[in-house]
């Protein structure tokens, strides 16, 4: 797990800029850059996930703007906003703060590599009408990313069980083949015995006919 913060007021350069996080106040060993699942440097906006798994992302911040209007922020992965990963608010009076928060789960497959960031959104849509947003001013921002490695292990176990089921299916198929082969051999053996019996009976009849003729 990692938790990074931006306590001091931060004025973004535009309404599409990412949020940078000055400090990291919590980081577990598994989230370290060396042999861990996350690459991140203090002061950066990017959190680079380098291992498969299910990840929980939490973001909260106090926001305002120099001009009254809309502010919107979203979670991005590799530069693309996640569906359902957006928060917005309306600043009625310039300089007044409001709180926004986003909670989102993402999945990184296999040996995937995903870069997570929080970016300002250039517009919002209300009732089909698109409205340009203001440049955000942010403080008391907090982001945490937590990995649920056990869910990835469940996926792996599921693959193992599927492989075992397939193996059992093949074994059952082979057992059916064996039974069919035994039945075929039994049938051939029975037919051979019947044929031999018929030949013996025919020979006996011929011998009996010869004895009568004599």
Buried (B, 14 or more C-beta within 10 A) or exposed (E): BBBBBBEEEBEBEEBEBBBBBBEBEEBBEBBBEEEBBBBBEEEBBBBBBBBBBBBBBBBBBBBBBEEBBBBBBBBBBEEEBBEEBBBBBEBEEEEEBBEBEBEBBBBBEEEEEBBBBBBBBEEBEEEEEEEEBBBBBBBBBBBBBBBBBEBBEEBEEEEEEEEEEEEEEEEEEEEEEEEEEEEEEEEEEEEEEEEEEEEEEEEEEEEEEEEEEE
